[in-house]
Amino acid sequence: MRMKDVLGLILGGGAGTRLYPLTRDRAKPAVPLAGKYRLIDIPMSNCFNAGIEKIAIMTQFNSVSLHRHIYTTYARDVFAQGWVQILAAEQTPEHTEWYQGTADAVRKQLVEIREAGAKYVLILAGDHLYRMDYRRFLQFHEDSEADVTIAVQPVGREAASSLGILKLNPDYQITEFIEKPKTDAQLDGFESWEDAEKPYMASMGIYVFQTKVLEELLSARGDDFGKDIIPAAMKTHRVMGYIFNGYWEDIGTIRRFYEVNLQMASPNSPFDFYSPDHPIYTHPRFLPGCEVHGGHMHNVLMAEGVRIYDATVRYSVVGLRSLVNRGVTLHRTVLMGADYYETEAERKENRRLGRPDVGIGPGCVIEGAIIDKNARIGRRVVIRMTPNRPDEEHDNWVARDGIVIVPKNAIIPDSTVI
């Protein structure tokens, strides 16, 4: 299959309420990942590694920082045959409302999709972590003479309750579908995989459509691919399942975001950011090397431009431009870093105003937390994960899923205990 015949269409997502407050000021695909990346970098890199030349990103909610990242990272020169473009939600004479769901968003951009002149449309999510060779996926679609192909992954009964579960016949054609089954009785008969631990097939929310078939299916009512379009397509078209058995995570909640980031700092990380053949691309920042002056570090994922002074850091992610002062203890913490370095004049002004510097102040103990970008943590602050902590929201910190999150640009005064 020629990749010139493929349009990669990345869905920018909605409000991302389950990732709040990380999505308070940014779109879900713009949320930082693993110290230096953003979630959008994953599908973008998979597209580039597969040789897909036409890529469009559909955006709507809190999209300014996402647009900025795309334009500064993925600009194509005048000699490149392909392009990267943003399809933002807009009012038109035909459509005056915002995107109402994944299928509705694509429906409202059908004019642009037709203009791309692609035979196939590859629809991708902007908030998943995985590495897939889309060439194999697309070749399977073509070889099986499918109208629609869905990437599916084997899962166990416990995971099935939060996913769309598909039944495959021996030829990998999808014959049945159930959305987020809650009871064992609903799952009976949906076994499609010869694995006692993972007998079910879950939709990954990744689709290939023949472009003409996509237009035909979207002419009917229905706002969501998983709930509306795919079940309808199974009745009238050949819908196939492409089995992907590699690492895949839908980073849709604070808990999953936290756990997946800490996995990246483990000695045997399930996702390899160091692959020489399939790199993950992001914005080049030209930052200096990291400085570590004393202290102790164990299982730490550290990005560029970090400065650590006589601190203890364990099982943590330390993001771009992070400043960790003397006597600090970081344990099982995701520290996103900063968008800028403060000048000495700015630090003096901050002290005059009684504001801490950007970073982690001396003597802090932070365990089980997410510290978003540009946060100012004062001296001797204590933040600890506590069992059964209820969800709560304060001016400068939020608790979700038992995890304390300090939002972007927040200030935590000296000696605060959370």
PECORPE-V696005 format. One record per residue. N is the residue number from 0. RES is the residue in one letter. PSI is psi as a letter, one per 40 degrees, with the letter a starting at -180 (* if undefined). Layout:
n=N res=RES psi=PSI
n=N res=RES psi=PSI
This chain:
n=0 res=M psi=h
n=1 res=R psi=h
n=2 res=M psi=e
n=3 res=K psi=e
n=4 res=D psi=e
n=5 res=V psi=h
n=6 res=L psi=h
n=7 res=G psi=h
n=8 res=L psi=h
n=9 res=I psi=h
n=10 res=L psi=h
n=11 res=G psi=e
n=12 res=G psi=i
n=13 res=G psi=a
n=14 res=A psi=d
n=15 res=G psi=f
n=16 res=T psi=d
n=17 res=R psi=e
n=18 res=L psi=e
n=19 res=Y psi=h
n=20 res=P psi=e
n=21 res=L psi=d
n=22 res=T psi=e
n=23 res=R psi=d
n=24 res=D psi=e
n=25 res=R psi=i
n=26 res=A psi=i
n=27 res=K psi=d
n=28 res=P psi=e
n=29 res=A psi=e
n=30 res=V psi=h
n=31 res=P psi=i
n=32 res=L psi=h
n=33 res=A psi=f
n=34 res=G psi=d
n=35 res=K psi=e
n=36 res=Y psi=i
n=37 res=R psi=i
n=38 res=L psi=d
n=39 res=I psi=d
n=40 res=D psi=d
n=41 res=I psi=d
n=42 res=P psi=d
n=43 res=M psi=d
n=44 res=S psi=d
n=45 res=N psi=d
n=46 res=C psi=d
n=47 res=F psi=d
n=48 res=N psi=d
n=49 res=A psi=e
n=50 res=G psi=e
n=51 res=I psi=h
n=52 res=E psi=d
n=53 res=K psi=h
n=54 res=I psi=h
n=55 res=A psi=h
n=56 res=I psi=h
n=57 res=M psi=h
n=58 res=T psi=i
n=59 res=Q psi=d
n=60 res=F psi=h
n=61 res=N psi=f
n=62 res=S psi=e
n=63 res=V psi=d
n=64 res=S psi=d
n=65 res=L psi=d
n=66 res=H psi=d
n=67 res=R psi=d
n=68 res=H psi=d
n=69 res=I psi=d
n=70 res=Y psi=d
n=71 res=T psi=e
n=72 res=T psi=d
n=73 res=Y psi=f
n=74 res=A psi=h
n=75 res=R psi=i
n=76 res=D psi=i
n=77 res=V psi=e
n=78 res=F psi=e
n=79 res=A psi=i
n=80 res=Q psi=d
n=81 res=G psi=a
n=82 res=W psi=i
n=83 res=V psi=h
n=84 res=Q psi=i
n=85 res=I psi=h
n=86 res=L psi=g
n=87 res=A psi=i
n=88 res=A psi=h
n=89 res=E psi=i
n=90 res=Q psi=h
n=91 res=T psi=i
n=92 res=P psi=d
n=93 res=E psi=d
n=94 res=H psi=h
n=95 res=T psi=e
n=96 res=E psi=i
n=97 res=W psi=i
n=98 res=Y psi=h
n=99 res=Q psi=e
n=100 res=G psi=i
n=101 res=T psi=d
n=102 res=A psi=d
n=103 res=D psi=d
n=104 res=A psi=d
n=105 res=V psi=d
n=106 res=R psi=d
n=107 res=K psi=e
n=108 res=Q psi=f
n=109 res=L psi=d
n=110 res=V psi=d
n=111 res=E psi=d
n=112 res=I psi=d
n=113 res=R psi=d
n=114 res=E psi=d
n=115 res=A psi=d
n=116 res=G psi=f
n=117 res=A psi=i
n=118 res=K psi=d
n=119 res=Y psi=i
n=120 res=V psi=h
n=121 res=L psi=h
n=122 res=I psi=h
n=123 res=L psi=i
n=124 res=A psi=i
n=125 res=G psi=e
n=126 res=D psi=f
n=127 res=H psi=i
n=128 res=L psi=h
n=129 res=Y psi=i
n=130 res=R psi=h
n=131 res=M psi=h
n=132 res=D psi=g
n=133 res=Y psi=d
n=134 res=R psi=d
n=135 res=R psi=d
n=136 res=F psi=d
n=137 res=L psi=d
n=138 res=Q psi=d
n=139 res=F psi=d
n=140 res=H psi=d
n=141 res=E psi=d
n=142 res=D psi=d
n=143 res=S psi=e
n=144 res=E psi=f
n=145 res=A psi=i
n=146 res=D psi=d
n=147 res=V psi=h
n=148 res=T psi=h
n=149 res=I psi=h
n=150 res=A psi=h
n=151 res=V psi=i
n=152 res=Q psi=h
n=153 res=P psi=h
n=154 res=V psi=i
n=155 res=G psi=i
n=156 res=R psi=d
n=157 res=E psi=d
n=158 res=A psi=d
n=159 res=A psi=d
n=160 res=S psi=e
n=161 res=S psi=e
n=162 res=L psi=i
n=163 res=G psi=h
n=164 res=I psi=h
n=165 res=L psi=i
n=166 res=K psi=h
n=167 res=L psi=i
n=168 res=N psi=i
n=169 res=P psi=e
n=170 res=D psi=e
n=171 res=Y psi=e
n=172 res=Q psi=h
n=173 res=I psi=h
n=174 res=T psi=d
n=175 res=E psi=i
n=176 res=F psi=h
n=177 res=I psi=h
n=178 res=E psi=h
n=179 res=K psi=g
n=180 res=P psi=h
n=181 res=K psi=e
n=182 res=T psi=i
n=183 res=D psi=d
n=184 res=A psi=d
n=185 res=Q psi=d
n=186 res=L psi=e
n=187 res=D psi=h
n=188 res=G psi=e
n=189 res=F psi=e
n=190 res=E psi=h
n=191 res=S psi=e
n=192 res=W psi=h
n=193 res=E psi=g
n=194 res=D psi=h
n=195 res=A psi=d
n=196 res=E psi=d
n=197 res=K psi=g
n=198 res=P psi=e
n=199 res=Y psi=i
n=200 res=M psi=h
n=201 res=A psi=h
n=202 res=S psi=h
n=203 res=M psi=e
n=204 res=G psi=f
n=205 res=I psi=h
n=206 res=Y psi=i
n=207 res=V psi=h
n=208 res=F psi=i
n=209 res=Q psi=h
n=210 res=T psi=d
n=211 res=K psi=d
n=212 res=V psi=d
n=213 res=L psi=d
n=214 res=E psi=d
n=215 res=E psi=d
n=216 res=L psi=d
n=217 res=L psi=e
n=218 res=S psi=e
n=219 res=A psi=i
n=220 res=R psi=i
n=221 res=G psi=h
n=222 res=D psi=e
n=223 res=D psi=h
n=224 res=F psi=d
n=225 res=G psi=d
n=226 res=K psi=d
n=227 res=D psi=d
n=228 res=I psi=d
n=229 res=I psi=d
n=230 res=P psi=d
n=231 res=A psi=d
n=232 res=A psi=d
n=233 res=M psi=d
n=234 res=K psi=d
n=235 res=T psi=e
n=236 res=H psi=i
n=237 res=R psi=h
n=238 res=V psi=h
n=239 res=M psi=i
n=240 res=G psi=h
n=241 res=Y psi=h
n=242 res=I psi=h
n=243 res=F psi=h
n=244 res=N psi=e
n=245 res=G psi=a
n=246 res=Y psi=h
n=247 res=W psi=h
n=248 res=E psi=h
n=249 res=D psi=h
n=250 res=I psi=g
n=251 res=G psi=e
n=252 res=T psi=i
n=253 res=I psi=d
n=254 res=R psi=d
n=255 res=R psi=d
n=256 res=F psi=d
n=257 res=Y psi=d
n=258 res=E psi=d
n=259 res=V psi=d
n=260 res=N psi=d
n=261 res=L psi=d
n=262 res=Q psi=d
n=263 res=M psi=e
n=264 res=A psi=e
n=265 res=S psi=i
n=266 res=P psi=d
n=267 res=N psi=g
n=268 res=S psi=h
n=269 res=P psi=e
n=270 res=F psi=h
n=271 res=D psi=h
n=272 res=F psi=e
n=273 res=Y psi=e
n=274 res=S psi=h
n=275 res=P psi=d
n=276 res=D psi=d
n=277 res=H psi=g
n=278 res=P psi=i
n=279 res=I psi=h
n=280 res=Y psi=i
n=281 res=T psi=a
n=282 res=H psi=h
n=283 res=P psi=h
n=284 res=R psi=e
n=285 res=F psi=f
n=286 res=L psi=i
n=287 res=P psi=i
n=288 res=G psi=i
n=289 res=C psi=i
n=290 res=E psi=h
n=291 res=V psi=h
n=292 res=H psi=g
n=293 res=G psi=i
n=294 res=G psi=a
n=295 res=H psi=h
n=296 res=M psi=h
n=297 res=H psi=h
n=298 res=N psi=g
n=299 res=V psi=h
n=300 res=L psi=h
n=301 res=M psi=h
n=302 res=A psi=a
n=303 res=E psi=i
n=304 res=G psi=e
n=305 res=V psi=i
n=306 res=R psi=h
n=307 res=I psi=h
n=308 res=Y psi=h
n=309 res=D psi=f
n=310 res=A psi=i
n=311 res=T psi=h
n=312 res=V psi=h
n=313 res=R psi=h
n=314 res=Y psi=f
n=315 res=S psi=i
n=316 res=V psi=h
n=317 res=V psi=h
n=318 res=G psi=a
n=319 res=L psi=h
n=320 res=R psi=e
n=321 res=S psi=i
n=322 res=L psi=h
n=323 res=V psi=h
n=324 res=N psi=i
n=325 res=R psi=i
n=326 res=G psi=e
n=327 res=V psi=i
n=328 res=T psi=h
n=329 res=L psi=h
n=330 res=H psi=h
n=331 res=R psi=f
n=332 res=T psi=i
n=333 res=V psi=h
n=334 res=L psi=h
n=335 res=M psi=e
n=336 res=G psi=a
n=337 res=A psi=i
n=338 res=D psi=e
n=339 res=Y psi=i
n=340 res=Y psi=h
n=341 res=E psi=i
n=342 res=T psi=i
n=343 res=E psi=d
n=344 res=A psi=d
n=345 res=E psi=d
n=346 res=R psi=d
n=347 res=K psi=d
n=348 res=E psi=d
n=349 res=N psi=d
n=350 res=R psi=d
n=351 res=R psi=d
n=352 res=L psi=e
n=353 res=G psi=f
n=354 res=R psi=h
n=355 res=P psi=i
n=356 res=D psi=i
n=357 res=V psi=h
n=358 res=G psi=a
n=359 res=I psi=h
n=360 res=G psi=i
n=361 res=P psi=i
n=362 res=G psi=e
n=363 res=C psi=i
n=364 res=V psi=h
n=365 res=I psi=h
n=366 res=E psi=h
n=367 res=G psi=f
n=368 res=A psi=i
n=369 res=I psi=h
n=370 res=I psi=h
n=371 res=D psi=i
n=372 res=K psi=i
n=373 res=N psi=e
n=374 res=A psi=i
n=375 res=R psi=h
n=376 res=I psi=h
n=377 res=G psi=a
n=378 res=R psi=i
n=379 res=R psi=f
n=380 res=V psi=i
n=381 res=V psi=h
n=382 res=I psi=h
n=383 res=R psi=i
n=384 res=M psi=h
n=385 res=T psi=i
n=386 res=P psi=h
n=387 res=N psi=f
n=388 res=R psi=h
n=389 res=P psi=i
n=390 res=D psi=h
n=391 res=E psi=i
n=392 res=E psi=h
n=393 res=H psi=i
n=394 res=D psi=d
n=395 res=N psi=e
n=396 res=W psi=i
n=397 res=V psi=i
n=398 res=A psi=h
n=399 res=R psi=h
n=400 res=D psi=f
n=401 res=G psi=e
n=402 res=I psi=h
n=403 res=V psi=h
n=404 res=I psi=h
n=405 res=V psi=h
n=406 res=P psi=i
n=407 res=K psi=h
n=408 res=N psi=e
n=409 res=A psi=i
n=410 res=I psi=h
n=411 res=I psi=h
n=412 res=P psi=i
n=413 res=D psi=i
n=414 res=S psi=e
n=415 res=T psi=i
n=416 res=V psi=h
n=417 res=I psi=*
